[in-house]
Amino acid sequence: MKKREWHKVQSHPELCVGQYVVPNFVSNSVILEPNSRNPVIVSPGEALLPCSPLHEPASSIHLHIILPNGYHYMGAEAWQQAYPNHTLYASRAAIAMLKTKVKDADAIVPLEERQPPLPKGYSVEFPPGHRGGDVWLVKEHEQGDTWITCDSVLNYDRLSNQPIARLLQRLLGAAPGLKISKVIKFFILTDRHRFKEWALNKLAQRGISTLIPSHGEVAQSPELTADVTTVLKRSL
């Protein structure tokens, strides 16, 4: 995907994905229901604000901002300023980390208590064993669910052009393709065995047809369930 643009996702007319780079790695923002007056944005990137796909005037929109863990917050303030009528959401574990990092942190709504107006078929999931209090959005689908994840899985299509970033990706096993890097395994995850069991159980129950990670490319494939299962078993 081209950076600093919003892209449609096949078979998902209710959402779009935008890519930005921070600091040298591709990151993603996701907007649900961009044509409504109650859109939901996950992991907002400041660089994507100038090309916002939200069609209604800012004064007519109540923007629901999900901070998917305690690390994905740096673009939030720019979106808060652009859309004064907004609500922030995060998990309780993430809120504890965001208290000194986010404007109006005391107003963050715990997702365990209340959730934004998600499209039909969507739910908020709390993958266990994550240091940053990660949350996912999951859309149920007969042909396999859609996972909008945070820092659990990477999917860079290639190694970075930046020499330092490229070296780090190689050393940490972060690219190319579907990866659970050493940073995820040894720093992000506090209980990798519990997370592995949880994720494998979800895959066995319903399967997955679309993966939208916080870092890297959207993955859509009939083999995606098998591919993600293999990565979990091999990496954790």
N, C-alpha and C positions, 0 to 999 in steps of 0.2 A: 504493500500500500504506500501511496505517496504521503509524505509527512505534512503536517499542518493542514490537512484536509479531512473532511468527514466522508465516510464510505458506507454504502448500504451493504448489508449482509444477506446473502442468498437465503431465501425462504424465511426471512425474518423482517418483514416490512415495518415492524414496530420499533426497530432499533437502528442505530448507526454507530460506527466506531471511528474515532479519530486518533491519529498517531502524532506524537511529538518526541523530542529527544531531550532527556535530562539524566545526568549531565552529558554522557556520551552513549547512552543506551536507549533504544526505542521503548517508549511507554505508550499505553493506550488509555483513552477515555471512552466511555460508553454512555450514550443517551438513549433512554427509552421514551417513546411517545413524543418525539420532537415537535409534532404539530399541535400538541395539546397545550392547555394552560396550566397543566400540572406535570411537566416533564421531570424525569429522574435522571440525574447524571452520576456516574460512578467514576471515582478517581479523576476529578477535573484537572485538565492541564491548561495552564495559563496561555501557552502558545496557540491553543485551539480556540480561544475566546474570539479573536477577530473574525473568524469564519464560522461562528456559531450557527448551527442549523435550526435554531429555534426561530420560528417564523412570527410569533406574536410579539408585540411590543413588550419591553421589559416590565412596564407598568402593569401589564395584564397577566403576567406570569407569576406563579408561585413555584419556584425552582426547588426541587428536593435533591440535596447533595449528599451522596453516600461516600464517606471516607472509608475505604474497604479494609484498612488496617492502620496501625499507629505510625506508619511511614509515608503513606500516600496522602499528603495534605498540602504540598507546596503550592498548588495552583488554586486552592480553595478560596483564598481571600480575594483574588481577582474576580472570580465568578460571584462571590458574595457582593462585591461592590457593584458589579454590572447588573445584578438582579437582587435589589434590596429586599424583596419579598421572597424569603427563602427559609428552608429548614435544613439543618445539618443532622446527619445520622451516622452512627458508628456503633460498634460493639462496646460493651462495658470495658473490656480489656483494652481496646484501642483508646477509648475516652480517657482512661487513666494516663496514657502516654501523650495525649494531645492537649492536656490542660494548659501547658505553657507554649504551645506551638500554633494554635489556631485562634483566630479572632472569634470572639463570642463562644469560646469553648464551653462555658458553663451552660449554654443553651443546646448543646448537642443532645439529640434524643437517642437513648439506648435502643438499638434495634431489637433487643430482647423484649422490650416493652411495647414499642410501636413501630410500624413500618410504613414506608411511603406508599403512595398509590401505584402499585405495580400493575402492569398489564395482566390480563387473565392468563393463568397457567404458570405464573412466576411465583417463586418463593425465595425467602432468604435462608441460607444455610450457614452454619457455624462449624467449619471444619476443625476438629480438635487438634491439639498439639502445636499451635502456632503462637510464637512469642508476641507477635504484633496484634493479636486479636482479629485475625482475618475473617472476612465474611465473603460468601459467594452469593450470586444470584443464579438460580436454576430454573429453567423453563422445561416443563414436561412436554414430551412429544412422543408419538407412537413409534416413530422411526429412530428414537434415541434422543435423550435429553440434550439441552444446551447448557453448558457451564460457562458462566462469566466468573472467572477466578481472580485471585489476587497474586500473592507471591508464592504459589504452590508449584506451578509448572511454567516453564519458559518455552517459547517457540520461535526463536530467531531463525529466519530463513538462510542466513549466511553469517559469517564472522564480520565484525565491525571493520570499517575502513580506517578507523582511528587506531594507530599502532598500540597505544597503551590499552585501550578497551579490547582490542583484538587479542593481545597477550593475556589479559585477565580472563577473557572468555575461554581461551584454550586451557589455561591453568586450572580454572574452576569448573570446567566441563559444562559451560553454559550455552554453547552453540556449536554447530548449527542443528536445527531440528528440535523435536520435543525433548526437553531435558529437565531433570531436577538437579540443579547445580550443587556444588559443595557448599556454597553459601546458604542455599535453602536447607540442605541436609544438616549442616552443623550449626547454623546460626538462626535461621528463620524458624525451624522446627524444634520444639522443645520435647516432643514425644513423637518421633517419626514412626514408630511401630503402631501407635494408636491411630495416627493419621492414615497410614498405609492401609490398615484394616478397614477403616471407615470408608476410604475412597474406593477400595476394591469391592466392598460390599455394595456401594452405590452403582458401580459399573456392572456388577453381576445382576443386580435387580432390574436396571432399566437401560443400561447402555448409554452411549453418548454419540451424538452425530455432529455437534458443533462445540468447539472450544474457543473461547475468547479470553486469552490470558492478559494480565496487566502488562506483560513485556513480550513483544514479538508479534507474530502474525496470527490471524484467525485461521483455525484449522477446521476443515470440513471434509469428511471422508467416511465411506462405509466401513473402513477398517479402523476408525478412530478408537473405538472401544478396545480393540486388541492392542493398538499402538500405545494407548495410555496405560493399559494394564501392564504391558511389557516394561514401560519406563518405571512404573511404581515398583514392580517386583525386582527389577535390575538395580535401581538406584537406592532403594530403601531396604 
